[in-house]
Amino acid sequence: MIKICLLFFCRRMRAILLASSFILAMPPVVAQAADLADTVDKVKASIVAIGTVQPARRPAAKFQATGFVVAQGRHIITNAHALPDFLDTQNKETLAVFIGQGKKVESRLATKVATDPSHDLAVLEIEGAPLPPLRLGESQSLREGQSIAFTGFPIGVVLGLFPVTHTGIISAISPVAIPVPAAGQLDAITLKRLKGEPFEVLQLDATAYPGNSGSPLYEPHTGQVIGVINKVFVQESKETLLERPSGITYAIPIRYAQALLKQVKGLAQ
């Protein structure tokens, strides 16, 4: 009788231990999902669309890229290539930042205050009340394989002014331009970047679209920005020999945006 009780007790304890180990194994996965959901909720308030407004144009608003709020809430980081080369000031065209969601969209007059053509970055200053800024993280210690997320407006506003989030990993950290076997295969853009100050870019396994240019690349669990999504600038250098676009997504490490912010009235994070 004692042996039967001991056997029953052992089996019972084993079942409890197995169940406990299963329960203990679940929270990290659930926590990670909860962390990302909480992070996205906070990040979305800092995501803006970049474009122009011209009252006589139909539609009056033209969207070109994504940007995100930094510093004290009145400065925006985006890609330099996404900004218009000139504005039709005679017809009152102005650079603008769009905030809100769906049909509740507000435009803010924006001014370009700094650019870094070498890293395809720009800083805008907006009018009106400050917006919630994102925290800029550290890009020196990034590792291949670590999880990332980015939020922006893929394909502009074709899908509506609704921030869209993509997730993935850093699949490689590689040079912005790749040397080729023969000098004759180099185009002017690649040659210029190979001669200039070389720097590394982040290659991602998540797909970005043209409207995502300027989106913040951030850590899913903290929301700290570690890079700026770039769809065009880097591909011009790295993929010149490809007959068709690869669809690979790249990001500029955030340290270059931090350096640019220091040039704007002492702004730094």
C-alpha positions in Angstrom: 0.0 0.0 0.0 2.9 2.3 0.9 4.6 1.5 -2.4 1.5 2.2 -4.4 1.0 5.6 -2.6 4.7 6.5 -3.2 4.4 5.5 -6.9 1.2 7.6 -7.2 2.9 10.5 -5.4 6.0 10.4 -7.7 3.9 10.3 -10.8 1.8 13.2 -9.5 4.9 15.3 -8.7 6.4 14.5 -12.1 3.2 15.7 -13.8 3.2 18.9 -11.7 6.9 19.6 -12.5 6.3 19.1 -16.2 3.3 21.4 -16.2 5.3 23.9 -14.2 8.2 23.8 -16.6 5.8 24.3 -19.5 4.2 27.3 -17.8 7.6 28.8 -17.0 8.6 28.4 -20.6 5.6 30.4 -21.9 6.0 33.8 -20.3 9.1 35.0 -22.3 7.3 34.5 -25.6 4.2 36.1 -24.3 6.3 38.9 -22.8 8.1 39.5 -26.0 4.8 39.9 -27.9 3.5 42.2 -25.2 6.7 44.2 -25.3 6.4 44.8 -29.0 2.7 45.7 -28.8 3.4 48.2 -26.1 6.3 49.6 -28.0 4.3 50.0 -31.2 1.6 51.9 -29.3 4.2 54.4 -28.1 6.2 54.7 -31.3 3.2 55.4 -33.5 2.6 58.7 -31.9 6.0 59.9 -33.1 5.7 58.7 -36.7 4.9 61.4 -39.3 4.5 61.6 -43.1 6.7 63.9 -45.1 5.5 65.8 -48.2 4.3 69.1 -49.6 1.1 71.1 -49.6 -0.1 73.3 -52.5 -3.6 74.7 -52.0 -4.4 74.9 -55.8 -3.3 71.3 -56.4 -5.7 68.4 -56.3 -5.1 66.7 -54.0 -3.4 69.6 -52.2 -1.2 67.2 -50.1 1.5 65.2 -51.7 3.2 62.5 -49.6 6.8 61.4 -50.2 8.3 59.7 -47.2 8.2 58.9 -43.5 9.9 60.7 -40.6 10.1 60.5 -36.8 10.1 63.0 -34.0 13.3 63.6 -32.0 14.8 66.0 -29.5 12.3 68.2 -27.7 9.4 67.3 -30.1 9.8 69.9 -32.8 12.4 68.2 -35.0 12.0 65.4 -37.5 14.6 63.0 -38.9 14.1 61.6 -42.4 16.0 60.7 -45.6 17.5 63.6 -47.5 16.7 62.1 -50.9 12.9 62.1 -50.0 12.7 65.9 -49.8 11.8 67.9 -52.9 14.6 69.5 -54.8 12.6 72.7 -55.1 9.3 74.1 -54.1 6.8 75.9 -56.4 6.7 78.9 -54.1 4.9 81.0 -56.7 1.9 78.7 -56.3 2.4 78.6 -52.5 3.8 75.0 -52.3 5.3 74.4 -48.9 7.2 71.6 -47.2 5.0 69.9 -44.7 4.8 67.2 -42.0 1.5 65.3 -41.6 0.4 63.9 -38.3 -2.7 61.9 -37.3 -4.3 58.8 -38.7 -6.9 57.9 -41.3 -9.0 61.0 -42.2 -8.0 62.9 -39.1 -4.8 64.4 -40.6 -3.2 67.6 -39.7 -0.4 69.3 -41.7 2.4 71.3 -40.1 4.7 73.7 -41.9 8.2 72.3 -41.9 11.6 73.8 -42.6 14.8 71.9 -43.6 17.4 73.0 -41.0 20.2 70.5 -41.7 21.2 67.8 -44.2 23.9 65.2 -44.4 24.1 64.1 -48.1 26.9 61.6 -47.4 24.5 59.6 -45.2 21.3 60.7 -46.9 19.8 62.3 -43.7 17.9 65.5 -43.1 16.5 67.3 -40.0 13.3 69.3 -40.3 11.8 71.7 -37.8 8.1 72.0 -37.5 5.7 74.7 -36.3 3.1 74.2 -33.6 3.1 72.3 -30.3 5.8 69.7 -29.7 5.1 66.0 -30.5 6.2 63.0 -28.5 9.9 62.3 -29.4 11.6 58.9 -29.8 14.7 58.0 -27.8 17.8 57.5 -29.9 19.8 54.4 -28.9 23.3 53.1 -29.5 24.3 51.8 -32.9 27.9 50.9 -32.2 27.1 47.7 -30.4 24.5 46.3 -32.9 24.8 42.6 -33.7 23.8 40.5 -36.7 20.8 38.4 -35.8 19.3 40.8 -33.3 15.6 41.6 -33.5 14.4 44.8 -35.0 11.2 46.6 -36.0 10.4 49.7 -38.0 7.2 51.7 -38.4 6.2 54.0 -41.3 4.0 54.6 -44.3 4.8 51.9 -47.0 3.9 53.0 -50.6 3.0 56.5 -49.2 -0.6 56.9 -48.4 -1.9 54.4 -51.0 -2.8 52.2 -48.1 -4.1 55.2 -46.1 -2.3 57.3 -43.4 -2.0 54.4 -41.0 1.5 53.6 -39.5 2.5 50.1 -40.5 5.0 48.1 -38.5 7.4 45.4 -39.8 9.6 43.1 -37.8 12.7 41.1 -38.6 16.4 40.9 -37.7 19.7 42.5 -38.7 20.8 40.0 -41.3 24.2 41.7 -42.0 26.3 44.7 -41.2 28.1 45.6 -44.4 29.8 48.5 -46.3 27.6 51.0 -48.1 29.3 50.3 -51.4 30.9 47.1 -52.7 34.0 47.2 -54.9 33.6 45.3 -58.2 36.2 43.2 -60.2 36.7 45.8 -63.0 36.7 49.6 -62.7 34.6 49.8 -65.8 31.7 48.3 -63.8 31.6 51.2 -61.4 29.1 53.9 -61.9 29.6 57.5 -60.7 27.5 57.1 -57.5 29.4 54.0 -56.4 32.8 55.4 -57.2 32.0 58.6 -55.2 31.0 56.6 -52.2 34.0 54.3 -52.4 36.3 57.3 -52.5 34.5 59.1 -49.7 34.5 58.1 -46.0 33.4 54.5 -45.9 30.7 53.5 -43.5 28.7 50.4 -42.6 24.9 50.0 -43.2 22.4 47.6 -41.7 20.9 45.0 -44.0 17.6 43.7 -42.8 15.5 40.7 -43.7 12.2 42.7 -43.4 10.8 44.3 -46.6 10.4 48.1 -46.8 8.7 50.0 -49.6 9.5 53.4 -51.1 7.2 55.2 -48.6 9.1 53.7 -45.7 12.2 55.9 -46.5 12.9 57.7 -43.3 11.2 55.3 -40.9 12.8 54.7 -37.5 14.5 51.3 -37.1 14.1 50.4 -33.4 14.6 47.8 -30.7 11.3 45.9 -30.2 11.6 45.8 -26.4 12.7 49.3 -25.7 11.6 51.4 -28.7 15.1 53.1 -28.9 15.9 54.0 -32.4 19.0 52.4 -33.8 18.8 53.3 -37.5 16.9 55.1 -40.3 15.3 53.0 -43.1 16.7 53.8 -46.5 15.3 52.3 -49.6 17.0 54.1 -52.4 20.3 55.7 -51.4 22.1 52.5 -50.3 20.7 50.3 -53.1 22.2 52.7 -55.7 25.7 51.8 -54.3 25.4 48.2 -53.3 23.2 46.8 -56.1 24.4 48.5 -59.3 25.2 45.2 -61.0 21.8 43.7 -60.4 19.5 43.7 -63.4 16.5 43.7 -61.1 16.0 45.2 -57.6 16.7 42.7 -54.9 14.1 43.9 -52.5 16.7 44.0 -49.7 16.1 46.7 -47.1 18.8 48.8 -45.6 19.1 51.3 -42.7 21.6 54.0 -41.9 23.0 53.6 -38.3 21.5 56.2 -35.9 24.9 57.6 -34.9 25.0 59.6 -38.1 21.6 61.2 -37.3 22.9 62.0 -33.8 25.9 63.7 -35.2 23.7 65.7 -37.5 21.4 66.8 -34.7 24.4 68.2 -32.8 24.7 70.7 -35.7 21.2 72.0 -35.1 21.3 74.5 -32.3 23.1 72.1 -30.0 20.5 69.4 -30.3 21.7 66.0 -29.2 20.3 62.9 -27.5 
